Amino acid sequence: MSQVKAIIGLGNPGAEYEDTRHNAGAWLVEAIARDSHTPLRVEKKFLGLYAKVNFAGNELHLLNPTTFMNRSGGAVAALCQFFKLVPEELLVAHDELDIAPGTARYKQGGGHGGHNGLRDSIRALGNYNAFHRLRIGIGHPGDAKLVTNYVLGRPGKAERQAIDAAIEECLVTLPDALKGDWAKAMNRLHSFKP
């Protein structure tokens, strides 16, 4: 398996969306930047907020696309082209309806599961989907018709605390993932209970 060289946090741009569930992936990248004492800055050529950081001894490109979610692929492709990254060197963090708040899961490859940010990223990578994902649980509203308003809504206080706790646990397990010890990272993250 290739070593991860970039972590991309999917979300929607602007103050209106920054505290919404759909931005859980972007929250993770913001947390890594904070931990690394390196602010994310506007980088027009990558269509997003970008920083190069040293995290747990690894040089990493961090990117939060500032396109809307369904156009995330343009930013992903721009970063890959500029730094000559292959999809296996990417870890894409995103919100996940199918797991509860307070949980997160690593995964490699697979479909987009209806997630527009993943769908557009896969398309932009030439329909190649074997990149790593970090799925941050936001839970499901219970009815497919409610999903759009749910992901674009703000989590309640307890729910946000659970999501933040899962993100903190992601930061603890990332060094193992970055070393390529995915089994160790998964064992710890997948057994985490907030």
Disulfide bonds with the S-S distance in Angstrom:
none
